[in-house]
């Protein structure tokens, strides 16, 4: 049952997303899943086809950027001079 609902949601999102900010939000959400089923993968591809590459890359890797920023901040704050 859940698979069917998720499949319908992915299909619907693919049809109604009209602007780049929504595409960014969808890509950010999908990037958190380790395993994308076919419908989610198709939705991510559809978003990517309608986005500039830097926008897609940043959205897909947003969690990595935040993690690296926090690690850098930690090094700066806790480095002894």
PyMOL Python script that loads the backbone (N, CA, C, O; Angstrom):
from pymol import cmd

cmd.read_pdbstr("""\
ATOM      1  N   UNK A   1       0.824  -1.193   0.000  1.00  0.00           N
ATOM      2  CA  UNK A   1       0.000   0.000   0.000  1.00  0.00           C
ATOM      3  C   UNK A   1       0.869   1.259   0.000  1.00  0.00           C
ATOM      4  O   UNK A   1       0.627   2.172  -0.789  1.00  0.00           O
ATOM      5  N   UNK A   2       1.868   1.319   0.866  1.00  0.00           N
ATOM      6  CA  UNK A   2       2.717   2.501   0.931  1.00  0.00           C
ATOM      7  C   UNK A   2       3.454   2.744  -0.380  1.00  0.00           C
ATOM      8  O   UNK A   2       3.596   3.885  -0.819  1.00  0.00           O
ATOM      9  N   UNK A   3       3.923   1.662  -1.001  1.00  0.00           N
ATOM     10  CA  UNK A   3       4.639   1.803  -2.263  1.00  0.00           C
ATOM     11  C   UNK A   3       3.758   2.464  -3.314  1.00  0.00           C
ATOM     12  O   UNK A   3       4.209   3.336  -4.057  1.00  0.00           O
ATOM     13  N   UNK A   4       2.506   2.047  -3.369  1.00  0.00           N
ATOM     14  CA  UNK A   4       1.575   2.609  -4.350  1.00  0.00           C
ATOM     15  C   UNK A   4       1.356   4.099  -4.097  1.00  0.00           C
ATOM     16  O   UNK A   4       1.312   4.889  -5.040  1.00  0.00           O
ATOM     17  N   UNK A   5       1.219   4.482  -2.842  1.00  0.00           N
ATOM     18  CA  UNK A   5       1.026   5.900  -2.495  1.00  0.00           C
ATOM     19  C   UNK A   5       2.266   6.711  -2.847  1.00  0.00           C
ATOM     20  O   UNK A   5       2.166   7.808  -3.398  1.00  0.00           O
ATOM     21  N   UNK A   6       3.439   6.161  -2.525  1.00  0.00           N
ATOM     22  CA  UNK A   6       4.684   6.865  -2.848  1.00  0.00           C
ATOM     23  C   UNK A   6       4.861   7.015  -4.356  1.00  0.00           C
ATOM     24  O   UNK A   6       5.326   8.050  -4.834  1.00  0.00           O
ATOM     25  N   UNK A   7       4.493   5.991  -5.089  1.00  0.00           N
ATOM     26  CA  UNK A   7       4.585   6.032  -6.548  1.00  0.00           C
ATOM     27  C   UNK A   7       3.661   7.103  -7.118  1.00  0.00           C
ATOM     28  O   UNK A   7       4.054   7.870  -7.996  1.00  0.00           O
ATOM     29  N   UNK A   8       2.433   7.148  -6.614  1.00  0.00           N
ATOM     30  CA  UNK A   8       1.479   8.158  -7.088  1.00  0.00           C
ATOM     31  C   UNK A   8       1.954   9.565  -6.718  1.00  0.00           C
ATOM     32  O   UNK A   8       1.796  10.499  -7.504  1.00  0.00           O
ATOM     33  N   UNK A   9       2.529   9.718  -5.541  1.00  0.00           N
ATOM     34  CA  UNK A   9       3.033  11.026  -5.117  1.00  0.00           C
ATOM     35  C   UNK A   9       4.174  11.482  -6.022  1.00  0.00           C
ATOM     36  O   UNK A   9       4.221  12.644  -6.425  1.00  0.00           O
ATOM     37  N   UNK A  10       5.083  10.583  -6.338  1.00  0.00           N
ATOM     38  CA  UNK A  10       6.204  10.927  -7.217  1.00  0.00           C
ATOM     39  C   UNK A  10       5.699  11.321  -8.603  1.00  0.00           C
ATOM     40  O   UNK A  10       6.168  12.302  -9.181  1.00  0.00           O
ATOM     41  N   UNK A  11       4.754  10.566  -9.132  1.00  0.00           N
ATOM     42  CA  UNK A  11       4.178  10.889 -10.438  1.00  0.00           C
ATOM     43  C   UNK A  11       3.501  12.259 -10.424  1.00  0.00           C
ATOM     44  O   UNK A  11       3.681  13.058 -11.343  1.00  0.00           O
ATOM     45  N   UNK A  12       2.727  12.518  -9.384  1.00  0.00           N
ATOM     46  CA  UNK A  12       2.009  13.796  -9.278  1.00  0.00           C
ATOM     47  C   UNK A  12       2.968  14.967  -9.157  1.00  0.00           C
ATOM     48  O   UNK A  12       2.791  15.997  -9.808  1.00  0.00           O
ATOM     49  N   UNK A  13       3.993  14.802  -8.312  1.00  0.00           N
ATOM     50  CA  UNK A  13       4.978  15.879  -8.172  1.00  0.00           C
ATOM     51  C   UNK A  13       5.649  16.185  -9.503  1.00  0.00           C
ATOM     52  O   UNK A  13       5.848  17.347  -9.856  1.00  0.00           O
ATOM     53  N   UNK A  14       5.994  15.142 -10.234  1.00  0.00           N
ATOM     54  CA  UNK A  14       6.632  15.336 -11.533  1.00  0.00           C
ATOM     55  C   UNK A  14       5.777  16.130 -12.495  1.00  0.00           C
ATOM     56  O   UNK A  14       6.302  16.838 -13.354  1.00  0.00           O
ATOM     57  N   UNK A  15       4.476  16.023 -12.363  1.00  0.00           N
ATOM     58  CA  UNK A  15       3.567  16.732 -13.259  1.00  0.00           C
ATOM     59  C   UNK A  15       3.303  18.176 -12.837  1.00  0.00           C
ATOM     60  O   UNK A  15       3.061  19.031 -13.689  1.00  0.00           O
ATOM     61  N   UNK A  16       3.346  18.456 -11.548  1.00  0.00           N
ATOM     62  CA  UNK A  16       2.933  19.789 -11.088  1.00  0.00           C
ATOM     63  C   UNK A  16       4.078  20.740 -10.755  1.00  0.00           C
ATOM     64  O   UNK A  16       3.845  21.940 -10.608  1.00  0.00           O
ATOM     65  N   UNK A  17       5.292  20.246 -10.632  1.00  0.00           N
ATOM     66  CA  UNK A  17       6.405  21.139 -10.294  1.00  0.00           C
ATOM     67  C   UNK A  17       6.649  22.093 -11.466  1.00  0.00           C
ATOM     68  O   UNK A  17       6.919  21.665 -12.588  1.00  0.00           O
ATOM     69  N   UNK A  18       6.550  23.376 -11.184  1.00  0.00           N
ATOM     70  CA  UNK A  18       6.672  24.363 -12.249  1.00  0.00           C
ATOM     71  C   UNK A  18       7.828  25.339 -12.070  1.00  0.00           C
ATOM     72  O   UNK A  18       8.204  26.015 -13.027  1.00  0.00           O
ATOM     73  N   UNK A  19       8.401  25.434 -10.877  1.00  0.00           N
ATOM     74  CA  UNK A  19       9.484  26.396 -10.731  1.00  0.00           C
ATOM     75  C   UNK A  19      10.710  25.761 -10.091  1.00  0.00           C
ATOM     76  O   UNK A  19      10.649  24.675  -9.515  1.00  0.00           O
ATOM     77  N   UNK A  20      11.815  26.469 -10.210  1.00  0.00           N
ATOM     78  CA  UNK A  20      13.095  25.934  -9.783  1.00  0.00           C
ATOM     79  C   UNK A  20      13.155  25.721  -8.274  1.00  0.00           C
ATOM     80  O   UNK A  20      13.774  24.755  -7.826  1.00  0.00           O
ATOM     81  N   UNK A  21      12.535  26.587  -7.473  1.00  0.00           N
ATOM     82  CA  UNK A  21      12.611  26.430  -6.026  1.00  0.00           C
ATOM     83  C   UNK A  21      11.951  25.128  -5.593  1.00  0.00           C
ATOM     84  O   UNK A  21      12.461  24.447  -4.704  1.00  0.00           O
ATOM     85  N   UNK A  22      10.835  24.772  -6.201  1.00  0.00           N
ATOM     86  CA  UNK A  22      10.199  23.499  -5.874  1.00  0.00           C
ATOM     87  C   UNK A  22      11.077  22.322  -6.292  1.00  0.00           C
ATOM     88  O   UNK A  22      11.161  21.317  -5.586  1.00  0.00           O
ATOM     89  N   UNK A  23      11.725  22.457  -7.440  1.00  0.00           N
ATOM     90  CA  UNK A  23      12.632  21.397  -7.890  1.00  0.00           C
ATOM     91  C   UNK A  23      13.774  21.232  -6.900  1.00  0.00           C
ATOM     92  O   UNK A  23      14.151  20.108  -6.566  1.00  0.00           O
ATOM     93  N   UNK A  24      14.329  22.348  -6.427  1.00  0.00           N
ATOM     94  CA  UNK A  24      15.408  22.296  -5.432  1.00  0.00           C
ATOM     95  C   UNK A  24      14.929  21.581  -4.177  1.00  0.00           C
ATOM     96  O   UNK A  24      15.642  20.736  -3.637  1.00  0.00           O
ATOM     97  N   UNK A  25      13.733  21.910  -3.708  1.00  0.00           N
ATOM     98  CA  UNK A  25      13.189  21.278  -2.508  1.00  0.00           C
ATOM     99  C   UNK A  25      13.001  19.771  -2.698  1.00  0.00           C
ATOM    100  O   UNK A  25      13.305  18.987  -1.799  1.00  0.00           O
ATOM    101  N   UNK A  26      12.503  19.372  -3.860  1.00  0.00           N
ATOM    102  CA  UNK A  26      12.298  17.951  -4.145  1.00  0.00           C
ATOM    103  C   UNK A  26      13.642  17.228  -4.196  1.00  0.00           C
ATOM    104  O   UNK A  26      13.792  16.151  -3.619  1.00  0.00           O
ATOM    105  N   UNK A  27      14.613  17.814  -4.880  1.00  0.00           N
ATOM    106  CA  UNK A  27      15.931  17.182  -4.990  1.00  0.00           C
ATOM    107  C   UNK A  27      16.580  17.061  -3.611  1.00  0.00           C
ATOM    108  O   UNK A  27      17.190  16.036  -3.305  1.00  0.00           O
ATOM    109  N   UNK A  28      16.456  18.088  -2.782  1.00  0.00           N
ATOM    110  CA  UNK A  28      16.999  18.004  -1.424  1.00  0.00           C
ATOM    111  C   UNK A  28      16.359  16.859  -0.655  1.00  0.00           C
ATOM    112  O   UNK A  28      17.048  16.108   0.035  1.00  0.00           O
ATOM    113  N   UNK A  29      15.059  16.726  -0.771  1.00  0.00           N
ATOM    114  CA  UNK A  29      14.356  15.655  -0.060  1.00  0.00           C
ATOM    115  C   UNK A  29      14.781  14.278  -0.572  1.00  0.00           C
ATOM    116  O   UNK A  29      15.007  13.361   0.217  1.00  0.00           O
ATOM    117  N   UNK A  30      14.887  14.136  -1.887  1.00  0.00           N
ATOM    118  CA  UNK A  30      15.251  12.841  -2.452  1.00  0.00           C
ATOM    119  C   UNK A  30      16.699  12.469  -2.167  1.00  0.00           C
ATOM    120  O   UNK A  30      17.030  11.286  -2.089  1.00  0.00           O
ATOM    121  N   UNK A  31      17.559  13.460  -2.010  1.00  0.00           N
ATOM    122  CA  UNK A  31      18.980  13.166  -1.802  1.00  0.00           C
ATOM    123  C   UNK A  31      19.234  12.481  -0.463  1.00  0.00           C
ATOM    124  O   UNK A  31      20.293  11.886  -0.266  1.00  0.00           O
ATOM    125  N   UNK A  32      18.290  12.555   0.446  1.00  0.00           N
ATOM    126  CA  UNK A  32      18.454  11.925   1.737  1.00  0.00           C
ATOM    127  C   UNK A  32      18.168  10.433   1.746  1.00  0.00           C
ATOM    128  O   UNK A  32      18.454   9.758   2.735  1.00  0.00           O
ATOM    129  N   UNK A  33      17.615   9.911   0.675  1.00  0.00           N
ATOM    130  CA  UNK A  33      17.293   8.486   0.603  1.00  0.00           C
ATOM    131  C   UNK A  33      18.484   7.713   0.059  1.00  0.00           C
ATOM    132  O   UNK A  33      19.087   8.122  -0.933  1.00  0.00           O
ATOM    133  N   UNK A  34      18.825   6.612   0.691  1.00  0.00           N
ATOM    134  CA  UNK A  34      19.935   5.793   0.205  1.00  0.00           C
ATOM    135  C   UNK A  34      19.531   5.005  -1.028  1.00  0.00           C
ATOM    136  O   UNK A  34      20.333   4.791  -1.938  1.00  0.00           O
ATOM    137  N   UNK A  35      18.288   4.582  -1.045  1.00  0.00           N
ATOM    138  CA  UNK A  35      17.809   3.800  -2.186  1.00  0.00           C
ATOM    139  C   UNK A  35      16.604   4.501  -2.790  1.00  0.00           C
ATOM    140  O   UNK A  35      15.574   4.675  -2.139  1.00  0.00           O
ATOM    141  N   UNK A  36      16.749   4.891  -4.021  1.00  0.00           N
ATOM    142  CA  UNK A  36      15.634   5.510  -4.726  1.00  0.00           C
ATOM    143  C   UNK A  36      14.964   4.445  -5.580  1.00  0.00           C
ATOM    144  O   UNK A  36      15.631   3.735  -6.333  1.00  0.00           O
ATOM    145  N   UNK A  37      13.644   4.333  -5.464  1.00  0.00           N
ATOM    146  CA  UNK A  37      12.965   3.418  -6.371  1.00  0.00           C
ATOM    147  C   UNK A  37      12.883   4.089  -7.737  1.00  0.00           C
ATOM    148  O   UNK A  37      13.288   5.241  -7.892  1.00  0.00           O
ATOM    149  N   UNK A  38      12.368   3.383  -8.707  1.00  0.00           N
ATOM    150  CA  UNK A  38      12.346   3.893 -10.081  1.00  0.00           C
ATOM    151  C   UNK A  38      11.618   5.231 -10.203  1.00  0.00           C
ATOM    152  O   UNK A  38      12.069   6.122 -10.923  1.00  0.00           O
ATOM    153  N   UNK A  39      10.506   5.370  -9.511  1.00  0.00           N
ATOM    154  CA  UNK A  39       9.714   6.600  -9.625  1.00  0.00           C
ATOM    155  C   UNK A  39      10.451   7.785  -9.019  1.00  0.00           C
ATOM    156  O   UNK A  39      10.442   8.877  -9.587  1.00  0.00           O
ATOM    157  N   UNK A  40      11.091   7.581  -7.870  1.00  0.00           N
ATOM    158  CA  UNK A  40      11.848   8.667  -7.250  1.00  0.00           C
ATOM    159  C   UNK A  40      13.052   9.039  -8.109  1.00  0.00           C
ATOM    160  O   UNK A  40      13.379  10.216  -8.259  1.00  0.00           O
ATOM    161  N   UNK A  41      13.703   8.030  -8.667  1.00  0.00           N
ATOM    162  CA  UNK A  41      14.833   8.281  -9.553  1.00  0.00           C
ATOM    163  C   UNK A  41      14.384   9.068 -10.778  1.00  0.00           C
ATOM    164  O   UNK A  41      15.053  10.016 -11.188  1.00  0.00           O
ATOM    165  N   UNK A  42      13.255   8.677 -11.362  1.00  0.00           N
ATOM    166  CA  UNK A  42      12.714   9.398 -12.512  1.00  0.00           C
ATOM    167  C   UNK A  42      12.373  10.845 -12.151  1.00  0.00           C
ATOM    168  O   UNK A  42      12.602  11.757 -12.945  1.00  0.00           O
ATOM    169  N   UNK A  43      11.826  11.050 -10.953  1.00  0.00           N
ATOM    170  CA  UNK A  43      11.492  12.396 -10.504  1.00  0.00           C
ATOM    171  C   UNK A  43      12.754  13.229 -10.336  1.00  0.00           C
ATOM    172  O   UNK A  43      12.784  14.389 -10.746  1.00  0.00           O
ATOM    173  N   UNK A  44      13.795  12.658  -9.742  1.00  0.00           N
ATOM    174  CA  UNK A  44      15.073  13.374  -9.592  1.00  0.00           C
ATOM    175  C   UNK A  44      15.653  13.732 -10.955  1.00  0.00           C
ATOM    176  O   UNK A  44      16.165  14.835 -11.145  1.00  0.00           O
ATOM    177  N   UNK A  45      15.575  12.806 -11.896  1.00  0.00           N
ATOM    178  CA  UNK A  45      16.071  13.070 -13.262  1.00  0.00           C
ATOM    179  C   UNK A  45      15.267  14.160 -13.948  1.00  0.00           C
ATOM    180  O   UNK A  45      15.829  15.025 -14.619  1.00  0.00           O
ATOM    181  N   UNK A  46      13.962  14.119 -13.781  1.00  0.00           N
ATOM    182  CA  UNK A  46      13.102  15.136 -14.395  1.00  0.00           C
ATOM    183  C   UNK A  46      13.436  16.520 -13.833  1.00  0.00           C
ATOM    184  O   UNK A  46      13.492  17.502 -14.574  1.00  0.00           O
ATOM    185  N   UNK A  47      13.654  16.587 -12.525  1.00  0.00           N
ATOM    186  CA  UNK A  47      14.051  17.867 -11.915  1.00  0.00           C
ATOM    187  C   UNK A  47      15.393  18.311 -12.480  1.00  0.00           C
ATOM    188  O   UNK A  47      15.558  19.473 -12.853  1.00  0.00           O
ATOM    189  N   UNK A  48      16.353  17.390 -12.546  1.00  0.00           N
ATOM    190  CA  UNK A  48      17.699  17.718 -13.029  1.00  0.00           C
ATOM    191  C   UNK A  48      17.667  18.242 -14.459  1.00  0.00           C
ATOM    192  O   UNK A  48      18.431  19.143 -14.806  1.00  0.00           O
ATOM    193  N   UNK A  49      16.798  17.692 -15.284  1.00  0.00           N
ATOM    194  CA  UNK A  49      16.706  18.115 -16.675  1.00  0.00           C
ATOM    195  C   UNK A  49      16.188  19.544 -16.810  1.00  0.00           C
ATOM    196  O   UNK A  49      16.399  20.192 -17.835  1.00  0.00           O
ATOM    197  N   UNK A  50      15.520  20.024 -15.788  1.00  0.00           N
ATOM    198  CA  UNK A  50      14.931  21.357 -15.840  1.00  0.00           C
ATOM    199  C   UNK A  50      15.608  22.345 -14.898  1.00  0.00           C
ATOM    200  O   UNK A  50      15.055  23.401 -14.591  1.00  0.00           O
ATOM    201  N   UNK A  51      16.811  21.993 -14.440  1.00  0.00           N
ATOM    202  CA  UNK A  51      17.570  22.863 -13.540  1.00  0.00           C
ATOM    203  C   UNK A  51      18.953  23.106 -14.129  1.00  0.00           C
ATOM    204  O   UNK A  51      19.448  22.312 -14.929  1.00  0.00           O
ATOM    205  N   UNK A  52      19.564  24.202 -13.729  1.00  0.00           N
ATOM    206  CA  UNK A  52      20.967  24.402 -14.055  1.00  0.00           C
ATOM    207  C   UNK A  52      21.781  23.419 -13.234  1.00  0.00           C
ATOM    208  O   UNK A  52      21.411  23.090 -12.107  1.00  0.00           O
ATOM    209  N   UNK A  53      22.889  22.948 -13.795  1.00  0.00           N
ATOM    210  CA  UNK A  53      23.679  21.942 -13.096  1.00  0.00           C
ATOM    211  C   UNK A  53      24.124  22.400 -11.706  1.00  0.00           C
ATOM    212  O   UNK A  53      24.000  21.631 -10.753  1.00  0.00           O
ATOM    213  N   UNK A  54      24.642  23.638 -11.554  1.00  0.00           N
ATOM    214  CA  UNK A  54      25.058  24.052 -10.202  1.00  0.00           C
ATOM    215  C   UNK A  54      23.918  24.027  -9.185  1.00  0.00           C
ATOM    216  O   UNK A  54      24.137  23.708  -8.016  1.00  0.00           O
ATOM    217  N   UNK A  55      22.707  24.361  -9.620  1.00  0.00           N
ATOM    218  CA  UNK A  55      21.549  24.318  -8.718  1.00  0.00           C
ATOM    219  C   UNK A  55      21.243  22.883  -8.294  1.00  0.00           C
ATOM    220  O   UNK A  55      20.980  22.617  -7.121  1.00  0.00           O
ATOM    221  N   UNK A  56      21.279  21.960  -9.258  1.00  0.00           N
ATOM    222  CA  UNK A  56      21.030  20.560  -8.933  1.00  0.00           C
ATOM    223  C   UNK A  56      22.115  20.019  -8.017  1.00  0.00           C
ATOM    224  O   UNK A  56      21.814  19.355  -7.025  1.00  0.00           O
ATOM    225  N   UNK A  57      23.368  20.296  -8.337  1.00  0.00           N
ATOM    226  CA  UNK A  57      24.487  19.791  -7.548  1.00  0.00           C
ATOM    227  C   UNK A  57      24.395  20.280  -6.103  1.00  0.00           C
ATOM    228  O   UNK A  57      24.562  19.506  -5.160  1.00  0.00           O
ATOM    229  N   UNK A  58      24.130  21.558  -5.948  1.00  0.00           N
ATOM    230  CA  UNK A  58      24.039  22.121  -4.600  1.00  0.00           C
ATOM    231  C   UNK A  58      22.864  21.510  -3.835  1.00  0.00           C
ATOM    232  O   UNK A  58      22.993  21.210  -2.648  1.00  0.00           O
ATOM    233  N   UNK A  59      21.736  21.324  -4.492  1.00  0.00           N
ATOM    234  CA  UNK A  59      20.571  20.737  -3.834  1.00  0.00           C
ATOM    235  C   UNK A  59      20.838  19.282  -3.449  1.00  0.00           C
ATOM    236  O   UNK A  59      20.492  18.857  -2.347  1.00  0.00           O
ATOM    237  N   UNK A  60      21.451  18.520  -4.350  1.00  0.00           N
ATOM    238  CA  UNK A  60      21.691  17.102  -4.095  1.00  0.00           C
ATOM    239  C   UNK A  60      22.698  16.906  -2.965  1.00  0.00           C
ATOM    240  O   UNK A  60      22.581  15.970  -2.174  1.00  0.00           O
ATOM    241  N   UNK A  61      23.693  17.799  -2.896  1.00  0.00           N
ATOM    242  CA  UNK A  61      24.764  17.660  -1.917  1.00  0.00           C
ATOM    243  C   UNK A  61      24.617  18.622  -0.751  1.00  0.00           C
ATOM    244  O   UNK A  61      25.595  18.872  -0.046  1.00  0.00           O
ATOM    245  N   UNK A  62      23.435  19.169  -0.522  1.00  0.00           N
ATOM    246  CA  UNK A  62      23.254  20.192   0.505  1.00  0.00           C
ATOM    247  C   UNK A  62      23.664  19.716   1.891  1.00  0.00           C
ATOM    248  O   UNK A  62      24.235  20.488   2.662  1.00  0.00           O
ATOM    249  N   UNK A  63      23.386  18.466   2.218  1.00  0.00           N
ATOM    250  CA  UNK A  63      23.752  17.967   3.544  1.00  0.00           C
ATOM    251  C   UNK A  63      25.263  17.843   3.687  1.00  0.00           C
ATOM    252  O   UNK A  63      25.793  18.029   4.782  1.00  0.00           O
ATOM    253  N   UNK A  64      25.964  17.532   2.605  1.00  0.00           N
ATOM    254  CA  UNK A  64      27.424  17.450   2.654  1.00  0.00           C
ATOM    255  C   UNK A  64      28.042  18.829   2.861  1.00  0.00           C
ATOM    256  O   UNK A  64      29.034  18.964   3.577  1.00  0.00           O
ATOM    257  N   UNK A  65      27.459  19.852   2.235  1.00  0.00           N
ATOM    258  CA  UNK A  65      27.968  21.212   2.377  1.00  0.00           C
ATOM    259  C   UNK A  65      27.837  21.662   3.831  1.00  0.00           C
ATOM    260  O   UNK A  65      28.766  22.248   4.388  1.00  0.00           O
ATOM    261  N   UNK A  66      26.701  21.392   4.435  1.00  0.00           N
ATOM    262  CA  UNK A  66      26.490  21.785   5.830  1.00  0.00           C
ATOM    263  C   UNK A  66      27.453  21.042   6.752  1.00  0.00           C
ATOM    264  O   UNK A  66      27.994  21.631   7.688  1.00  0.00           O
ATOM    265  N   UNK A  67      27.665  19.775   6.496  1.00  0.00           N
ATOM    266  CA  UNK A  67      28.576  18.980   7.326  1.00  0.00           C
ATOM    267  C   UNK A  67      29.998  19.509   7.210  1.00  0.00           C
ATOM    268  O   UNK A  67      30.687  19.656   8.219  1.00  0.00           O
ATOM    269  N   UNK A  68      30.443  19.796   5.995  1.00  0.00           N
ATOM    270  CA  UNK A  68      31.798  20.324   5.812  1.00  0.00           C
ATOM    271  C   UNK A  68      31.944  21.683   6.465  1.00  0.00           C
ATOM    272  O   UNK A  68      32.990  21.973   7.046  1.00  0.00           O
ATOM    273  N   UNK A  69      30.920  22.525   6.384  1.00  0.00           N
ATOM    274  CA  UNK A  69      30.977  23.841   7.008  1.00  0.00           C
ATOM    275  C   UNK A  69      31.106  23.716   8.522  1.00  0.00           C
ATOM    276  O   UNK A  69      31.878  24.445   9.144  1.00  0.00           O
ATOM    277  N   UNK A  70      30.358  22.801   9.110  1.00  0.00           N
ATOM    278  CA  UNK A  70      30.439  22.600  10.555  1.00  0.00           C
ATOM    279  C   UNK A  70      31.806  22.057  10.960  1.00  0.00           C
ATOM    280  O   UNK A  70      32.339  22.454  11.996  1.00  0.00           O
ATOM    281  N   UNK A  71      32.377  21.169  10.172  1.00  0.00           N
ATOM    282  CA  UNK A  71      33.702  20.639  10.469  1.00  0.00           C
ATOM    283  C   UNK A  71      34.758  21.736  10.377  1.00  0.00           C
ATOM    284  O   UNK A  71      35.666  21.797  11.206  1.00  0.00           O
ATOM    285  N   UNK A  72      34.641  22.591   9.382  1.00  0.00           N
ATOM    286  CA  UNK A  72      35.580  23.705   9.244  1.00  0.00           C
ATOM    287  C   UNK A  72      35.459  24.670  10.408  1.00  0.00           C
ATOM    288  O   UNK A  72      36.464  25.135  10.947  1.00  0.00           O
ATOM    289  N   UNK A  73      34.240  24.967  10.792  1.00  0.00           N
ATOM    290  CA  UNK A  73      34.016  25.862  11.924  1.00  0.00           C
ATOM    291  C   UNK A  73      34.593  25.267  13.206  1.00  0.00           C
ATOM    292  O   UNK A  73      35.187  25.981  14.015  1.00  0.00           O
ATOM    293  N   UNK A  74      34.421  23.980  13.385  1.00  0.00           N
ATOM    294  CA  UNK A  74      34.964  23.301  14.563  1.00  0.00           C
ATOM    295  C   UNK A  74      36.483  23.416  14.585  1.00  0.00           C
ATOM    296  O   UNK A  74      37.066  23.671  15.639  1.00  0.00           O
ATOM    297  N   UNK A  75      37.132  23.230  13.437  1.00  0.00           N
ATOM    298  CA  UNK A  75      38.590  23.342  13.365  1.00  0.00           C
ATOM    299  C   UNK A  75      39.034  24.754  13.705  1.00  0.00           C
ATOM    300  O   UNK A  75      40.013  24.941  14.427  1.00  0.00           O
ATOM    301  N   UNK A  76      38.327  25.742  13.193  1.00  0.00           N
ATOM    302  CA  UNK A  76      38.683  27.134  13.447  1.00  0.00           C
ATOM    303  C   UNK A  76      38.531  27.463  14.923  1.00  0.00           C
ATOM    304  O   UNK A  76      39.414  28.077  15.522  1.00  0.00           O
ATOM    305  N   UNK A  77      37.424  27.058  15.502  1.00  0.00           N
ATOM    306  CA  UNK A  77      37.135  27.422  16.900  1.00  0.00           C
ATOM    307  C   UNK A  77      38.017  26.685  17.894  1.00  0.00           C
ATOM    308  O   UNK A  77      38.317  27.223  18.959  1.00  0.00           O
ATOM    309  N   UNK A  78      38.437  25.478  17.576  1.00  0.00           N
ATOM    310  CA  UNK A  78      39.168  24.681  18.551  1.00  0.00           C
ATOM    311  C   UNK A  78      40.645  24.503  18.210  1.00  0.00           C
ATOM    312  O   UNK A  78      41.313  23.634  18.772  1.00  0.00           O
ATOM    313  N   UNK A  79      41.148  25.309  17.308  1.00  0.00           N
ATOM    314  CA  UNK A  79      42.562  25.272  16.983  1.00  0.00           C
ATOM    315  C   UNK A  79      43.309  26.189  17.943  1.00  0.00           C
ATOM    316  O   UNK A  79      42.920  27.338  18.156  1.00  0.00           O
ATOM    317  N   UNK A  80      44.371  25.670  18.512  1.00  0.00           N
ATOM    318  CA  UNK A  80      45.187  26.480  19.430  1.00  0.00           C
ATOM    319  C   UNK A  80      46.225  27.236  18.635  1.00  0.00           C
ATOM    320  O   UNK A  80      46.893  26.692  17.756  1.00  0.00           O
ATOM    321  N   UNK A  81      46.338  28.484  18.963  1.00  0.00           N
ATOM    322  CA  UNK A  81      47.308  29.338  18.262  1.00  0.00           C
ATOM    323  C   UNK A  81      48.582  29.424  19.025  1.00  0.00           C
ATOM    324  O   UNK A  81      49.517  30.098  18.591  1.00  0.00           O
TER     325      UNK A  81
END
""", "prot")
cmd.dss("prot")
cmd.show_as("cartoon", "prot")
cmd.util.cbc("prot")
cmd.orient("prot")
